[in-house]
Amino acid sequence: MNAIGSAYFILNTQYHSIPLPVFLILLLFIAMAWYCNRFLQKIIKPRESLGRLFLYLLSGFAFVFVAVYMAVRIILWLFPPR
């Protein structure tokens, strides 16, 4: 199954349906993470030393924690539990 077929399957299954706004929010956060990762690699340059690599890994973990927290808060704000 190709990527478009997979996305269609995820959005249109009978039992595991993801609302389109949630799917779009997740795509937005994926794009934001990709650009932030490129920015971190450009600024920190983790290939130059072991200390810079650890700084890059630490900042990456912090970014993932903050991004997941924000995504969950936004989704719960838009779609409150019943």
N, C-alpha and C positions, 0 to 999 in steps of 0.2 A: 504494500500500500504506500503510495507516495505521500508527500507532505500535505497536499491539498486534500487528498482523501482522508488522511488522518484528522485534519482539522474539521472536516465535514462530519466525520464519525464522532468526534468529541462533542461537537455542538448539537448533534441530532440523534443521539442515542436515547432510547426510551427511559432508561433508568438513571443514567448519569448525565443529565443535561446541565450544561453550564450556560448561564445567561450571557448573551452577547456583550453587554457592558462589562461584565467581569472578565471575559476573555480579552476585550480590548484594553482594560486596565492592566492585565497581566502582560500583554504585548508591549504596552507603554513602559512598564517597569523593566522588561527584558531589554528594550532599546536603551533605556536610561542606564542600566547596568553595563551594557556593552560600551557606551560612550564614556562612562566613568572609568571603566577598566582601561580603556585606551589612554585617557587623561592621566591616570595614576602611573601607567607604564612610562609615559612620556616625561612626567615630572620626577618620579622616584628613580627610574632606570635600574630595575632590580638585577640586571645581569652584571652590573659593575662590581658588586661586593656582596658578601654574605649578610652584612648588616642591613644593606638596602633591600635585599630579598626578604628578610624578616620584617622590615618596616612595610614593605609592599603587602606581604601576607597578612599582617596585623590590620592594615588599613582596609584590605579586601574583606576580611572577616567583619570588621566594624561596619563597612558599607552594606554587606549582606544583611546583617542584623537590623540596621536602621531601615533598609529598603523593604524587608519582609514585614517589619512592624508597621511601616507606613501603608503598605499595600493592604494588610489585614484591616487596619483601622479605616481606610477609605472604603473598602468593600463592605465592612460592617456598618459604616455610616450610611452608605447608599442602600444597602439591603439589610435592615435590622432583623435579628432572629424573631421568629414568631412566638 
